[in-house]
Amino acid sequence: MSDENAIEISGLTKMFGKQTVLDSLSFDVKKGSITTILGFSGAGKSTLLKHILGLVRPTKGSISVLGRDLAKLKPVELMAFRRNFGMLFQYAALFDYMSAFDNVAFPIREFLKDSEQMVEQKVKDLLESVGITEMSFYKLPSELSGGMRKRVGLARALALSPSIMLYDEPTTGLDPITTNMVNELIADTAHKNKGMTSIIISHDVKASLKISDYVAFLDKGKIVEYLPVHEFEKSSNPYVRKFLDL
């Protein structure tokens, strides 16, 4: 595996019964980049994300993450390896019975042996880094706006200092102002965490072109275009143009 790549995918095929969801995908994700995977609903984006996390194994082909072939890892090894990932879910997926503070503290308390004093300082720093002020630290998710829940979810995802940050449709269901805020937050997070690789699953074209370094377009289980963002914008591929011109 090249030292330049965080992820290398070769001939990745996934079938569920007779249905081919991913069809011979081959592409690399460069370390430290923001790469967005675009596509219409049902294109296979979520299935690809599950392969990157090692939640699903390929029918054919391989996927290597940070130099490890995920299909060759034993379950206990895979569980430990997933600490390299941070994940911001579509609707933040916060524990609704925990405060913002305790949501962020949860993975630190679960996986690290830090003193409670260290935990408190880490959580404070993480929440403040994503724009959550102390007056909101102990609010429940139901007491936070959609944008604030995203911020807390991102702080929690960053709690274990991941090498790879995954975003699953991060702006779905948000108003335009909050959408812009979340996109700026993603870009700012990548800037602050030099060397961290960011992968965004999205159908938000405008946001993707604004914050990404590379864009892959997935259609019916195939990568039909994968280019640096400035080249992707000029793509003459008919599938891509149909999507870009909507």
Helices and strands as residue ranges (DSSP letters): E 5-16, E 19-30, E 34-38, H 45-52, E 60-65, E 68-69, G 70-72, H 75-81, G 82-84, E 85-88, H 100-111, H 116-129, G 134-136, G 141-143, H 146-157, E 164-168, H 176-192, E 197-202, H 205-211, E 214-219, E 222-228, H 229-232, H 238-244
